[in-house]
Amino acid sequence: MNKTMKMISTLGLAMALSLGMATTAEAFQGQSGGKQQRYERMADKLDMNDEQRQQLKQIHRQARPQMLELKDAMQDNREALRKLDPKSSQFSTQVAELAKQQGELVTQKIIQRNQMRASVFAILTAEQREAAKKMKRNHSGKRGKHDGRHGRMGS
């Protein structure tokens, strides 16, 4: 496989990763509506007390600005990839640089989400942590299955 084909493959992978991460970032965009309801359902299912609920809100409130910043940066990166001229002599180099940047953004997002997860687990009791792990396992099994709503994949 020549260098140009490798760069095009890298572009395809970067775009696929960025599109998948965009859905996650968009879901985190607002604290109202669906995301807020998910937090409330999670708090209800885990039988969180009022103090834990307030701490949960604070954790998400503190994480939100960085999540939005990452969302915007990822969106800018995708737009830059779309605007590249495949006929340019610098195309492969530009694609490689943008793919590298996208990879760094994805890394930051993974770190941010897991720091937030650790903060949430820190406020839970041992029983709540076990229940949360079980909820996560059950939810993970639904990923990728079409739910028939709005053309999106299962949540």
N, C-alpha and C positions, 0 to 999 in steps of 0.2 A: 504494500500500500504506500503510495507516494505521500510526500509531505502535505500537498494540497488536500488529498482525500482524508488524511488524518485530521487536518484543521476543520474540514467540513463535518466530519464525524463529531469532533469536539464541539462545534457550533450546535449541532443537533442535540447532543447530550446536554449542553448548557441551557439551551432553550427548553428542553423537556423538564430539566430540574427547576428552572426558574418558573415555568408555568405551574408546576406542582406546588412550589413554595408560595406562589402568588395566591393560590386559593387559601392557604393557611393564613397568610398575612392579611388578606381581605377579611377573613372571618374574624380576625383580631382587631380590625380597624375601629369598630365602635363598641362601646360598653352597653349600648342600648340594644333592644331587640334580641336576636337569637343568642348572641354570646352571653349577654347578661342572664338570660333565661337558663342557659346551660350551667352557669355558675350557681344559680339558685337551685336548679335540680340536683346538681352535685352536692351542694350543701345539705339539701333535704335528704338525699339518699344516704349521706354519711352521718346524718343526724348531728350536724354541727351546732354548737351553742352560739349565742349572740356574739361573744367575744371572737370566736373562730371565724364567724361570718364577716365581721369587721376586718379582721386580719387578712382574710382572703381578698376582700375588696381592695385593701391597701396594697397587697402584693401585686395585684393586677393593675391598679392605678399607677404604681411606681414603674412597672414594666412597660406600660403602654407607650410612652414617648419613644423609647428605643425601638420598640416593635414597629411603630409607625415610620421611624427614620429608616429602618431596614427595609420596610415595604417600599418606601419611596425610592431608595437606592436600587433595589432590585428592579423596580419598574423602569427607572432611568436606564439601567443596564440593558434590559430587554429592548427598550426603544433604540438604544445605540446599536445593538446587534441588528435590528430591523433596518436601520438606516445605512448600514454598510453597503458599499458598492462592490459586488462580487467581481467586477471587472478590474478593480483597482489592483495595482501591483502590491499594495500593502494589505490586501484583504486577509490573507492567512495570518499575518502578524497581528492585525487588529482583532480578528476573531479570537486568537489565542489569548491576547491581553484581556479582552472582555470576558472570556470564559474563565480565566484565572480570577478576575475580579468577582464574577458571579459565585465561583467556588468559595471565595473568602467571605462573601455575604451569607452564603448558605451556612458556612461554619459558624459565623457570628450568631445566626438565627438558632442553630442547634444549641449552642452554648447558652444563649439567652433563655430559650424555652426550658432547658434542663436546670438552669439556676432557679427559674421561677418554680419549676416542679419541686425542687429540693426545698425551697422556701415554704411551699404549700405543705409538703410532707412534714416539715418541722413543726407545724401548728396542729397536726393531727395526733390523736391517741394511737396506740398500737392497733387497736381494733379498727379504727377508721382507716389506718394505712393498709391493713389487710383488705378491707372492703374496697378501697380505692384501687388496689392492685387487681382485684377480681373484676371491678367495673372496667378497668383498662383492658384486661384480657378479653372480656365479652365484647367490648366496643371494637377492638382491633380486628376481630373476626368479621365485622361488617364492612371493612374498608374494601373498596373496589367493586362492590356489588351495586348495581344500578337500583336506585330506589324509585325511579319513575317520575321524580319531581324535577322540573325545571332543567331537565337534560343533564343534571349533575350526577356524579357518582355518589354511592351511599355515604352517610356521614358517620 
